[in-house]
Amino acid sequence: MAILNNTITTNVSDPYHCKIEENFKYILLPVSYTLVFVFGLALNITAMYVILFRTKHWKPSTIYMINLNVCDTLYILTLPFLIYYYADKNDWPFGELMCKLIRFFFYTNLYGSILFLSCISLHRFLGVCHPVRSLSWMNGRRARLVSVGIWMIVLILQAPILYFSRMNNNGGVTPQSAVCYDTTSKELFNDFIVYTSVVMLLLFVLPFGVVLVCNGLMVKKLQEPSIGGAEVCEDDHYCASDFHVVLLAFPREPMAYKVTRPLASANSCIDPILYFMAGQGFRRSISNKKNRAKSENRKSPETICDE
């Protein structure tokens, strides 16, 4: 019974206070973040090198991919601070400004990557189902404008994180420990839940719905005998979706939140892998589709693929 009392202690009079034994996170988070940092940094630097120095002609998907790459790299560079923080058992020595910036970059990466991947999915959907029309819709200039718009939307909607992120100089394992809250202080917790719910709807639920619809229609089209198959990858969105499902239940399941947070960070490793796996094969498939569409368009004025 004594062991149980040391493991879980709940203060019923304070709905925000639920002290749960979380020693596992002092091993799980440093190890998982170290793996993400090592592999993610190597993969993203490699992808950035290939895009910047080995890609002669930048297509719209290339522009979205380099922005996604920058987004992931900025987040990965913040991981050493979190590795030190959790390895030192929640003792944050870097000051409140860095605490705010680290939390800001986490959510900026999370939602920025979702939006840029949604753009890539939409771009590929148009290339598959509307190959002729998309020739005038999809160009480098429009992709750059869309990318600027995405950065502005994400930065504006994530700016409140800089306000909500707080430190507690006497809230760690020892009285001298300084805690950098994952979310916010208990005084702002209700406001934070409302804010994150709205942001989740705008920057996750809606884009994720677009991805599901686009990929579903692409798979259906690519299964036609005249087109041939091509893989459509959604692994990165599944990493983010696991985190968001748990985030909705965070007030009741803080431990699950801790466990799925590294999973959300893993998208920084998955993004460049998907680029290398899906890039060349998919582009060849789309190129063949467009060539066939152009040939048929010369023979008939009818619109191709109006499904």
Helices and strands as residue ranges (DSSP letters): H 2-7, E 8-10, E 18-20, H 25-49, I 50-54, H 60-76, H 79-87, H 95-129, H 134-137, H 140-158, H 160-164, E 167-168, E 179-180, G 186-188, H 189-200, I 201-205, H 206-222, H 235-248, H 254-265, H 267-299
